[in-house]
């Protein structure tokens, strides 16, 4: 870490204007399958300034028919947190990459949902980034020299039950397509396409998640073709429905 900070000081001394860090966290949806307990998330910085990133984890409590709730895990003792991000602070050099390990160790009787936020922050001399006050001040001043926007990103993690069971019920009528999830883990409808019969005039492809016990209904129009890839864990199959 001291070498990284030394390189940072050299970079700030030799660069008059910095555009700032630009984070890329890869996929915005991740899935922790039943047999697994860990997942590695890679954070890339495509900008020309080092990124100091704080990783925050909240649990999303899904309530059918009501708004979801978010429960922060930061106030809990580490031993009681169902999902741990390690490390919780990242120093990602310009055009570099760092990895975060997500470890789930809570109960797995039913599917659970977590939002993992990657938030670029301005370091201070008394935080967990091990910088001196002078180094933190140099970094802040270097970013002020350019146009700087610190943009954070969030990924949604689906933690499947230990004993995962898929049971997807697809029903069609002349005017609708219904996909119901009677299993205990979320299914994914990827690349949902709505096209004319020639396949040349299509709406923008979309992605849909169907949580356990819920269903998605889509209206169909005559002369249109509806298709998507149904993903159930590692299993994938193409579904096509005619309007």
GIBELDA-V603000 format. One record per pair of residues at least 12 apart in sequence whose C-alpha atoms are under 6 Angstrom apart, sorted by the first residue. I is the first residue (numbers start at 1). J is the second residue. Records with the same first field share a line. If there is no record, write none. Layout:
# GIBELDA-V603000
I = J ; J
This chain:
# GIBELDA-V603000
17 = 145 ; 146
18 = 143 ; 146
19 = 146 ; 147
20 = 47 ; 48 ; 49 ; 148
21 = 47 ; 49 ; 51
22 = 45 ; 46 ; 47
23 = 44 ; 45
24 = 43 ; 44
25 = 43
28 = 155
29 = 155 ; 156
30 = 157
31 = 157 ; 158
32 = 159
33 = 160
34 = 160 ; 161 ; 162 ; 164
37 = 103 ; 104
38 = 102 ; 103
39 = 101 ; 102
40 = 100 ; 101
41 = 99 ; 100
42 = 98 ; 99
43 = 97 ; 98 ; 99
44 = 96 ; 97
45 = 94 ; 95 ; 96
46 = 95
47 = 94
48 = 94
49 = 94
50 = 92 ; 93 ; 94
51 = 91 ; 92
52 = 90 ; 91 ; 120 ; 121
53 = 89 ; 90 ; 119 ; 120 ; 121
54 = 89 ; 118 ; 119
55 = 88 ; 117 ; 118
56 = 116 ; 117
57 = 115 ; 116
58 = 71 ; 72 ; 73 ; 114 ; 115
59 = 71 ; 113 ; 114
60 = 113 ; 114
82 = 104 ; 105 ; 106
83 = 103 ; 104
84 = 102 ; 103
85 = 101 ; 102
86 = 100 ; 101
108 = 161 ; 162
109 = 161
110 = 161
111 = 159 ; 160 ; 161
112 = 159
113 = 157 ; 158
114 = 156 ; 157
115 = 155 ; 156
116 = 154 ; 155
117 = 153 ; 154
118 = 152 ; 153
119 = 152
120 = 150 ; 152
123 = 136
124 = 136
160 = 185
165 = 183 ; 184
166 = 183
167 = 182 ; 183
168 = 180 ; 181 ; 182
175 = 219 ; 220
176 = 218 ; 219 ; 220
177 = 217 ; 218
178 = 216 ; 217
179 = 215 ; 216
180 = 214 ; 215
181 = 212 ; 213 ; 214
182 = 213
183 = 212
184 = 212
185 = 212
186 = 210 ; 211 ; 212
187 = 209 ; 210 ; 231 ; 232
188 = 208 ; 209 ; 230 ; 231
189 = 207 ; 208 ; 228 ; 229 ; 230
190 = 207 ; 228 ; 229
191 = 205 ; 206 ; 207 ; 228
192 = 205 ; 206 ; 227 ; 228
193 = 205 ; 226 ; 227
194 = 225 ; 226
195 = 224 ; 225
196 = 224 ; 225
197 = 224
220 = 243
221 = 243
222 = 243
223 = 243
224 = 243
225 = 241 ; 242 ; 243
226 = 240 ; 241
227 = 239 ; 240
